[in-house]
Amino acid sequence: MSSPPSAHTPEPSLPMNVLQQIRRIVRAAQRHSQLLEKSTGLPGAQLWALQEVVSDPGLRVGDLARHMHLHISTTSNLVDKLITGGYLARVRSKRDQRVICLQPTAAAEALIGAATLPTRGLLPEVLNQMPEAELLQIHAALNRLLDRLPDNAPEAGLKPLPFTEYTSAYS
């Protein structure tokens, strides 16, 4: 952590204070993701996907994408990695054999059961605990910030944060 400004260091301007707050938020989320990965062996986005399927067995990939607010192709890639890792299985629905559902394996249930930190990620966890009035204020302010950014592609919001997608080697 950085030390507080000395008596000779001027306070940062309000825009720089906001930038520092954004950095702190991103770094806190990144650190949480690294701690989760270190303890479970899975990157944060995969762990969140796994948590959703363990909590609601039988989800389809499209359902999982909606739960995580991700693009379906991104979600499909996460699912493929979890299947390859032995954490999920694709099974046909008993009601409709055309429908493929996701089921957690025993390894997935053990991993999620043993996790000591929120497996859906720090930011979703904290945001879900905030009062609606505060969320509405943050939402409005972030929309105004996004409106001022060039190359503000809405589809970027349908991908996990980069540090939650890949093994970080705990750096």
Backbone as CSV, one residue per row, in Angstrom:
resi,resn,N_x,N_y,N_z,CA_x,CA_y,CA_z,C_x,C_y,C_z
1,MET,0.837,-1.177,0.000,0.000,0.000,0.000,0.880,1.237,0.000
2,SER,0.390,2.287,-0.586,1.173,3.514,-0.619,0.982,4.265,0.684
3,SER,1.998,5.014,1.030,1.917,5.794,2.258,1.145,7.076,1.976
4,PRO,0.558,7.679,3.012,-0.200,8.910,2.804,0.739,10.032,2.368
5,PRO,0.197,11.020,1.653,1.048,12.125,1.208,1.697,12.814,2.401
6,SER,2.944,13.214,2.232,3.631,13.930,3.303,3.111,15.359,3.362
7,ALA,3.565,16.088,4.361,3.124,17.473,4.528,3.547,18.324,3.342
8,HIS,4.589,17.894,2.616,5.096,18.673,1.485,4.488,18.251,0.152
9,THR,3.743,17.140,0.136,3.142,16.665,-1.100,1.739,17.247,-1.212
10,PRO,1.468,17.963,-2.301,0.118,18.524,-2.438,-0.910,17.408,-2.651
11,GLU,-2.105,17.622,-2.184,-3.198,16.677,-2.405,-3.470,16.591,-3.905
12,PRO,-3.762,15.382,-4.413,-4.085,15.270,-5.835,-5.389,16.010,-6.135
13,SER,-5.503,16.425,-7.377,-6.737,17.093,-7.802,-7.887,16.089,-7.758
14,LEU,-9.090,16.582,-7.811,-10.261,15.704,-7.764,-10.229,14.671,-8.891
15,PRO,-9.922,15.047,-10.140,-9.854,14.000,-11.174,-8.805,12.929,-10.855
16,MET,-7.665,13.334,-10.287,-6.643,12.345,-9.950,-7.067,11.487,-8.757
17,ASN,-7.825,12.070,-7.821,-8.379,11.289,-6.719,-9.327,10.214,-7.251
18,VAL,-10.168,10.586,-8.207,-11.093,9.622,-8.807,-10.314,8.525,-9.526
19,LEU,-9.281,8.915,-10.264,-8.441,7.931,-10.946,-7.825,6.969,-9.929
20,GLN,-7.345,7.496,-8.817,-6.782,6.633,-7.777,-7.841,5.683,-7.214
21,GLN,-9.056,6.169,-7.057,-10.128,5.304,-6.565,-10.408,4.168,-7.548
22,ILE,-10.421,4.491,-8.835,-10.647,3.451,-9.853,-9.516,2.431,-9.803
23,ARG,-8.293,2.907,-9.681,-7.147,1.991,-9.577,-7.280,1.078,-8.356
24,ARG,-7.683,1.650,-7.231,-7.830,0.859,-6.010,-8.909,-0.213,-6.170
25,ILE,-10.002,0.147,-6.825,-11.087,-0.819,-7.060,-10.586,-1.963,-7.933
26,VAL,-9.930,-1.613,-9.033,-9.436,-2.644,-9.953,-8.393,-3.514,-9.261
27,ARG,-7.505,-2.903,-8.521,-6.453,-3.681,-7.845,-7.029,-4.569,-6.743
28,ALA,-8.031,-4.087,-6.030,-8.664,-4.927,-5.007,-9.330,-6.142,-5.662
29,ALA,-10.009,-5.914,-6.779,-10.644,-7.025,-7.499,-9.592,-7.980,-8.048
30,GLN,-8.490,-7.420,-8.553,-7.413,-8.250,-9.088,-6.788,-9.096,-7.978
31,ARG,-6.542,-8.498,-6.851,-5.930,-9.226,-5.729,-6.858,-10.347,-5.254
32,HIS,-8.145,-10.050,-5.161,-9.121,-11.065,-4.762,-9.078,-12.236,-5.750
33,SER,-9.052,-11.918,-7.034,-9.007,-12.946,-8.068,-7.737,-13.787,-7.941
34,GLN,-6.611,-13.135,-7.660,-5.350,-13.861,-7.496,-5.394,-14.788,-6.276
35,LEU,-5.960,-14.303,-5.180,-6.068,-15.135,-3.975,-6.968,-16.343,-4.223
36,LEU,-8.076,-16.103,-4.932,-8.969,-17.218,-5.263,-8.257,-18.235,-6.140
37,GLU,-7.569,-17.733,-7.152,-6.877,-18.639,-8.058,-5.791,-19.428,-7.331
38,LYS,-5.096,-18.759,-6.440,-4.037,-19.434,-5.687,-4.627,-20.547,-4.820
39,SER,-5.793,-20.307,-4.246,-6.379,-21.308,-3.351,-7.168,-22.388,-4.089
40,THR,-7.651,-22.105,-5.298,-8.483,-23.087,-6.001,-7.839,-23.637,-7.268
41,GLY,-6.884,-22.893,-7.834,-6.274,-23.312,-9.094,-7.030,-22.857,-10.322
42,LEU,-8.152,-22.172,-10.133,-8.942,-21.700,-11.272,-8.971,-20.179,-11.328
43,PRO,-8.877,-19.605,-12.536,-9.046,-18.159,-12.668,-10.458,-17.749,-12.221
44,GLY,-10.589,-16.492,-11.832,-11.839,-15.989,-11.270,-13.071,-16.198,-12.127
45,ALA,-12.973,-15.949,-13.424,-14.139,-16.086,-14.295,-14.607,-17.542,-14.350
46,GLN,-13.659,-18.478,-14.407,-14.036,-19.894,-14.413,-14.675,-20.285,-13.087
47,LEU,-14.141,-19.765,-12.011,-14.674,-20.082,-10.694,-16.094,-19.542,-10.537
48,TRP,-16.329,-18.332,-11.044,-17.675,-17.752,-10.982,-18.643,-18.619,-11.786
49,ALA,-18.249,-19.016,-12.989,-19.109,-19.859,-13.822,-19.415,-21.168,-13.085
50,LEU,-18.397,-21.731,-12.492,-18.569,-22.976,-11.752,-19.537,-22.784,-10.587
51,GLN,-19.400,-21.674,-9.871,-20.301,-21.381,-8.752,-21.755,-21.309,-9.228
52,GLU,-21.977,-20.693,-10.366,-23.341,-20.574,-10.898,-23.937,-21.943,-11.204
53,VAL,-23.148,-22.827,-11.791,-23.657,-24.161,-12.143,-23.836,-25.019,-10.892
54,VAL,-22.936,-24.902,-9.937,-23.099,-25.648,-8.680,-24.367,-25.173,-7.963
55,SER,-24.621,-23.865,-8.009,-25.812,-23.302,-7.352,-27.101,-23.643,-8.086
56,ASP,-27.005,-23.874,-9.392,-28.199,-24.119,-10.208,-27.888,-25.176,-11.263
57,PRO,-27.724,-26.446,-10.852,-27.388,-27.496,-11.810,-28.439,-27.587,-12.912
58,GLY,-27.971,-27.872,-14.121,-28.887,-27.997,-15.249,-28.976,-26.746,-16.105
59,LEU,-28.198,-25.721,-15.740,-28.189,-24.513,-16.564,-27.719,-24.847,-17.973
60,ARG,-28.222,-24.100,-18.940,-27.688,-24.172,-20.295,-26.648,-23.067,-20.428
61,VAL,-25.815,-23.145,-21.444,-24.762,-22.144,-21.626,-25.373,-20.746,-21.735
62,GLY,-26.468,-20.606,-22.454,-27.123,-19.301,-22.578,-27.623,-18.779,-21.241
63,ASP,-28.149,-19.673,-20.409,-28.590,-19.280,-19.061,-27.402,-18.782,-18.245
64,LEU,-26.304,-19.518,-18.335,-25.096,-19.139,-17.603,-24.585,-17.782,-18.073
65,ALA,-24.606,-17.546,-19.371,-24.180,-16.242,-19.914,-25.037,-15.118,-19.333
66,ARG,-26.340,-15.345,-19.235,-27.231,-14.314,-18.660,-26.948,-14.115,-17.167
67,HIS,-26.709,-15.197,-16.439,-26.398,-15.090,-15.005,-25.143,-14.249,-14.778
68,MET,-24.156,-14.426,-15.668,-22.871,-13.745,-15.494,-22.779,-12.436,-16.279
69,HIS,-23.811,-12.143,-17.079,-23.818,-10.945,-17.919,-22.614,-10.923,-18.852
70,LEU,-22.394,-12.078,-19.509,-21.294,-12.224,-20.453,-21.849,-12.601,-21.819
71,HIS,-21.045,-12.396,-22.843,-21.407,-12.834,-24.186,-21.425,-14.359,-24.199
72,ILE,-22.307,-14.939,-24.985,-22.447,-16.401,-24.997,-21.174,-17.099,-25.477
73,SER,-20.438,-16.498,-26.424,-19.209,-17.154,-26.894,-18.142,-17.141,-25.798
74,THR,-18.073,-16.072,-25.026,-17.144,-16.014,-23.896,-17.509,-17.081,-22.872
75,THR,-18.794,-17.206,-22.600,-19.272,-18.194,-21.633,-18.998,-19.609,-22.129
76,SER,-19.204,-19.836,-23.398,-18.946,-21.147,-23.979,-17.475,-21.529,-23.820
77,ASN,-16.572,-20.564,-24.009,-15.142,-20.827,-23.819,-14.832,-21.182,-22.365
78,LEU,-15.464,-20.470,-21.417,-15.275,-20.786,-19.999,-15.742,-22.211,-19.706
79,VAL,-16.911,-22.553,-20.237,-17.483,-23.878,-20.014,-16.570,-24.964,-20.588
80,ASP,-16.053,-24.730,-21.795,-15.148,-25.717,-22.401,-13.948,-25.992,-21.505
81,LYS,-13.376,-24.934,-20.924,-12.224,-25.108,-20.035,-12.606,-25.881,-18.775
82,LEU,-13.798,-25.618,-18.256,-14.239,-26.317,-17.049,-14.566,-27.779,-17.338
83,ILE,-15.053,-28.071,-18.519,-15.298,-29.465,-18.912,-13.966,-30.188,-19.074
84,THR,-13.020,-29.555,-19.764,-11.696,-30.139,-19.946,-11.017,-30.390,-18.603
85,GLY,-11.232,-29.487,-17.656,-10.635,-29.630,-16.328,-11.337,-30.639,-15.439
86,GLY,-12.465,-31.181,-15.900,-13.187,-32.179,-15.115,-14.140,-31.603,-14.083
87,TYR,-14.515,-30.333,-14.244,-15.396,-29.688,-13.268,-16.860,-29.646,-13.702
88,LEU,-17.099,-29.709,-15.006,-18.465,-29.689,-15.530,-18.635,-30.819,-16.530
89,ALA,-19.899,-31.217,-16.703,-20.256,-32.196,-17.729,-21.462,-31.665,-18.488
90,ARG,-21.489,-31.953,-19.777,-22.667,-31.646,-20.596,-23.549,-32.887,-20.585
91,VAL,-24.822,-32.700,-20.247,-25.765,-33.820,-20.241,-27.036,-33.399,-20.961
92,ARG,-27.687,-34.349,-21.559,-28.953,-34.070,-22.238,-30.068,-33.953,-21.207
93,SER,-30.962,-33.029,-21.453,-32.108,-32.832,-20.575,-32.989,-34.079,-20.624
94,LYS,-33.520,-34.458,-19.476,-34.432,-35.608,-19.440,-35.768,-35.270,-20.093
95,ARG,-36.151,-34.001,-20.046,-37.425,-33.565,-20.639,-37.348,-33.441,-22.151
96,ASP,-36.204,-32.929,-22.623,-36.049,-32.685,-24.060,-34.618,-33.055,-24.438
97,GLN,-34.449,-34.175,-25.104,-33.125,-34.698,-25.439,-32.318,-33.771,-26.341
98,ARG,-32.984,-32.780,-26.949,-32.259,-31.817,-27.793,-31.522,-30.775,-26.970
99,VAL,-31.908,-30.605,-25.723,-31.344,-29.568,-24.858,-30.148,-30.129,-24.082
100,ILE,-29.034,-29.391,-24.144,-27.820,-29.773,-23.419,-27.707,-28.901,-22.171
101,CYS,-27.574,-29.554,-21.036,-27.473,-28.853,-19.753,-26.092,-29.081,-19.150
102,LEU,-25.726,-28.182,-18.252,-24.441,-28.275,-17.555,-24.663,-28.831,-16.160
103,GLN,-23.851,-29.801,-15.807,-23.919,-30.397,-14.477,-22.536,-30.313,-13.839
104,PRO,-22.485,-29.951,-12.560,-21.190,-29.942,-11.872,-20.762,-31.363,-11.536
105,THR,-19.468,-31.583,-11.530,-18.938,-32.880,-11.100,-18.708,-32.819,-9.590
106,ALA,-18.370,-33.955,-9.026,-18.051,-34.008,-7.591,-16.856,-33.100,-7.288
107,ALA,-15.901,-33.039,-8.222,-14.729,-32.168,-8.022,-15.156,-30.703,-7.939
108,ALA,-16.119,-30.317,-8.755,-16.611,-28.932,-8.736,-17.284,-28.615,-7.412
109,GLU,-18.120,-29.524,-6.957,-18.827,-29.285,-5.703,-17.859,-29.215,-4.527
110,ALA,-16.832,-30.048,-4.555,-15.828,-30.018,-3.484,-15.043,-28.709,-3.523
111,LEU,-14.675,-28.273,-4.714,-13.900,-27.039,-4.859,-14.693,-25.836,-4.365
112,ILE,-15.940,-25.723,-4.801,-16.783,-24.594,-4.385,-17.062,-24.677,-2.887
113,GLY,-17.300,-25.875,-2.388,-17.563,-26.042,-0.958,-16.386,-25.663,-0.080
114,ALA,-15.187,-25.819,-0.604,-13.976,-25.525,0.174,-13.515,-24.079,0.033
115,ALA,-14.069,-23.341,-0.910,-13.627,-21.958,-1.138,-13.923,-21.101,0.089
116,THR,-12.942,-20.289,0.465,-13.099,-19.449,1.658,-13.381,-17.990,1.312
117,LEU,-13.313,-17.631,0.040,-13.591,-16.270,-0.416,-14.781,-16.306,-1.356
118,PRO,-15.465,-15.173,-1.560,-16.583,-15.159,-2.507,-16.131,-15.614,-3.896
119,THR,-16.765,-16.651,-4.420,-16.334,-17.231,-5.683,-16.926,-16.525,-6.903
120,ARG,-17.886,-15.653,-6.691,-18.436,-14.899,-7.818,-17.612,-13.636,-8.078
121,GLY,-16.597,-13.431,-7.306,-15.747,-12.262,-7.475,-16.073,-11.193,-6.456
122,LEU,-15.089,-10.371,-6.185,-15.241,-9.327,-5.173,-16.240,-8.259,-5.599
123,LEU,-16.105,-7.752,-6.819,-16.988,-6.663,-7.251,-18.452,-7.081,-7.296
124,PRO,-18.807,-8.212,-7.908,-20.226,-8.605,-7.862,-20.738,-8.765,-6.440
125,GLU,-19.899,-9.317,-5.576,-20.302,-9.526,-4.186,-20.586,-8.191,-3.489
126,VAL,-19.663,-7.246,-3.627,-19.816,-5.946,-2.974,-20.994,-5.176,-3.577
127,LEU,-21.101,-5.186,-4.899,-22.207,-4.466,-5.552,-23.564,-5.029,-5.144
128,ASN,-23.652,-6.345,-4.986,-24.918,-6.951,-4.571,-25.312,-6.577,-3.151
129,GLN,-24.358,-6.147,-2.355,-24.640,-5.770,-0.967,-24.981,-4.288,-0.814
130,MET,-24.770,-3.506,-1.865,-24.978,-2.061,-1.760,-26.448,-1.698,-1.900
131,PRO,-26.876,-0.626,-1.236,-28.255,-0.165,-1.387,-28.511,0.313,-2.819
132,GLU,-29.729,0.119,-3.266,-30.096,0.484,-4.634,-29.835,1.961,-4.930
133,ALA,-30.112,2.826,-3.980,-29.910,4.267,-4.215,-28.438,4.564,-4.528
134,GLU,-27.523,3.929,-3.807,-26.097,4.137,-4.072,-25.708,3.563,-5.432
135,LEU,-26.241,2.389,-5.750,-25.942,1.783,-7.054,-26.433,2.667,-8.200
136,LEU,-27.593,3.268,-8.028,-28.122,4.157,-9.065,-27.218,5.380,-9.259
137,GLN,-26.679,5.923,-8.179,-25.756,7.055,-8.283,-24.475,6.653,-9.011
138,ILE,-23.922,5.515,-8.632,-22.698,5.028,-9.279,-22.968,4.748,-10.749
139,HIS,-24.095,4.117,-11.031,-24.471,3.793,-12.411,-24.552,5.052,-13.266
140,ALA,-25.204,6.066,-12.757,-25.348,7.322,-13.509,-23.982,7.979,-13.728
141,ALA,-23.164,8.020,-12.697,-21.846,8.648,-12.822,-20.964,7.871,-13.799
142,LEU,-20.997,6.559,-13.735,-20.192,5.755,-14.665,-20.686,5.908,-16.096
143,ASN,-21.999,6.028,-16.289,-22.520,6.273,-17.638,-22.011,7.600,-18.188
144,ARG,-21.957,8.619,-17.348,-21.440,9.914,-17.807,-19.952,9.806,-18.155
145,LEU,-19.199,9.051,-17.367,-17.789,8.829,-17.669,-17.641,8.063,-18.980
146,LEU,-18.408,6.996,-19.138,-18.342,6.199,-20.368,-18.711,7.020,-21.604
147,ASP,-19.663,7.923,-21.459,-20.067,8.775,-22.586,-18.921,9.655,-23.079
148,ARG,-17.962,9.928,-22.226,-16.833,10.792,-22.590,-15.629,10.008,-23.147
149,LEU,-15.681,8.694,-23.053,-14.549,7.874,-23.498,-14.659,7.549,-24.985
150,PRO,-13.546,7.708,-25.714,-13.554,7.249,-27.108,-13.482,5.714,-27.124
151,ASP,-13.876,5.133,-28.205,-13.833,3.672,-28.339,-14.522,2.975,-27.173
152,ASN,-15.638,3.513,-26.769,-16.412,2.958,-25.667,-17.338,1.887,-26.241
153,ALA,-16.819,0.702,-26.416,-17.580,-0.387,-27.015,-18.415,-1.094,-25.949
154,PRO,-19.744,-1.026,-26.051,-20.592,-1.687,-25.055,-20.305,-3.182,-24.925
155,GLU,-19.882,-3.829,-26.026,-19.614,-5.266,-25.951,-18.440,-5.587,-25.030
156,ALA,-17.602,-4.604,-24.731,-16.501,-4.829,-23.790,-17.035,-5.183,-22.405
157,GLY,-18.230,-4.733,-22.090,-18.850,-5.062,-20.814,-19.349,-6.494,-20.737
158,LEU,-19.314,-7.193,-21.868,-19.766,-8.582,-21.906,-18.609,-9.571,-21.821
159,LYS,-17.461,-9.084,-21.382,-16.286,-9.941,-21.187,-15.822,-9.786,-19.744
160,PRO,-15.258,-10.846,-19.188,-14.732,-10.732,-17.819,-13.554,-9.761,-17.782
161,LEU,-13.251,-9.258,-16.613,-12.045,-8.453,-16.465,-10.850,-9.319,-16.853
162,PRO,-9.887,-8.755,-17.572,-8.781,-9.574,-18.088,-8.070,-10.412,-17.025
163,PHE,-7.887,-9.881,-15.844,-7.155,-10.626,-14.826,-7.950,-11.792,-14.250
164,THR,-9.233,-11.923,-14.611,-10.023,-13.065,-14.131,-10.113,-14.177,-15.158
165,GLU,-9.573,-13.949,-16.354,-9.734,-14.920,-17.431,-8.630,-15.959,-17.508
166,TYR,-7.425,-15.587,-17.180,-6.276,-16.439,-17.427,-5.493,-16.676,-16.157
167,THR,-4.808,-17.775,-16.125,-3.949,-18.076,-14.997,-2.899,-16.980,-14.879
168,SER,-2.783,-16.424,-13.696,-1.917,-15.270,-13.486,-0.543,-15.635,-12.942
169,ALA,-0.345,-16.848,-12.554,0.873,-17.272,-11.860,1.059,-16.470,-10.576
170,TYR,-0.069,-15.936,-10.077,-0.140,-15.284,-8.762,0.800,-14.113,-8.627
171,SER,0.964,-13.355,-9.692,1.861,-12.183,-9.620,1.253,-11.020,-8.903
